[in-house]
Amino acid sequence: MKAPIVEIRASAGAMDCNLPGSFMRDITGATFTLVYLARLREVFGTPSEEIQAPPGVTDVATLRAWLASRGGAWAEELAPGRAVRVAVNHCVAQPETPLRPGDEVALFPPVTGG
């Protein structure tokens, strides 16, 4: 008996936004695609970049701190307490969200509607 098409599509297209633990504890120099949206795109002067992170960048918090260490606009915009949202592979992320090689990480200011 064939599985219903709806079931196949749901499982094939589903994104797992609840990955447990850090997958990068033993991985060094992982490559990520960073995407900057809205004001951050303007301030950083680029819509995106590919980076090779140093060892120790294992989650959203350590990535943000590493990017802030670039200084200048990076330090100002990504300083602790600044409102910046992060999504990993299109899923809203928390500081403790683990990163894996090849992840797409988007940084953007909070958005309000009206």
N, C-alpha and C positions, 0 to 999 in steps of 0.2 A: 504494500500500500504506500503510495507516495505521500510525502508530507505536504500539507497545505502551502501554497505559494506565500501567503502572508507570514507564516512561521519561518520559512526560509529567508525571506527578505529581512525580517526583524532580527534574526540572529546574524545574518551576514553584514548588516549595516549598523549594528549596535556598537556604541563606543563604551568601553569600560572606564568610567571615571573614578572608580574606587579601587585602584590598585594598592595592595598592601605593601608596606615596608619600602625601603630604598633598594632599588635594583642596581645602584652604581657603587656600592661600597668597595668593590675590587676593580672598578673600571677607571682608567685614567685617560685624560684627554678626550672626553666625549665631545662629539660635534652636535650642535643644536642649530635650529633655524629660529632666529629671534624676529618677531614682527612687532613693529611699533605703530600704534594707532593714535588718531586724533592729535592732540597737543604734543605728545611725545614724538611723533613722526617729525613734526616741525622743529622742535627743540634739538633733537638728536641729528637732524639733517638727513635721515634715511628712513625709508619705509620698512626695511628688513636687512638682515645680515646673517651670514653663516659664521658661527664662532666655534672655536675649539676651547672648551673650558678646561681650566687647570684641575689637577686632582683636588678633591675636597669639595667641589661643587656637585652636590648630590641631591639637592632639593631646591625649591623655589627661593627659600630664604637665603641660602648660600649663593645662588646665582645672582639674586638682587644685590647682595653685599659686594660680590665680585664686580658686577657692572658699576656700582657706585664708586668703587675704588679707581675707576678710570679718571675720576676728578671732573672738574668743570660742571657742565650741565648734567652729566651723569650723577655726580655726587649730590647736586641740588635736587634734581627730580626724584631720585631714588633714595633720598635720605630717610632714616627711620621716622615714622610719623607722617610722611607724605602719603596722600591717598593715591595709590596706584593699584589697579586690579591686574591679576595675572590669570591667563588661561593656558593650560597645557593640553595640546591636541584637541582644542575646541571645548575643553571642559574647564569651568571656573576652578581655580586652584587656591589652596591655602599655603601659608609659608612652609608647612611640613610636607607638602605634596612632593613625592619623589620624582626625580628626572631620570630618563633613560636615553641612551644614545639615539640620535635621530629625532627626538621630540621636537615639536614646534611649540615655541613658547611666545605667547602674545602678551604685551604689556600695554595697558591703556588706562586713562583716567576714569574714575567712576562716572556714570552717565545718569542724568536725571531726566525725567520726561515732564511734559506739562501740556 
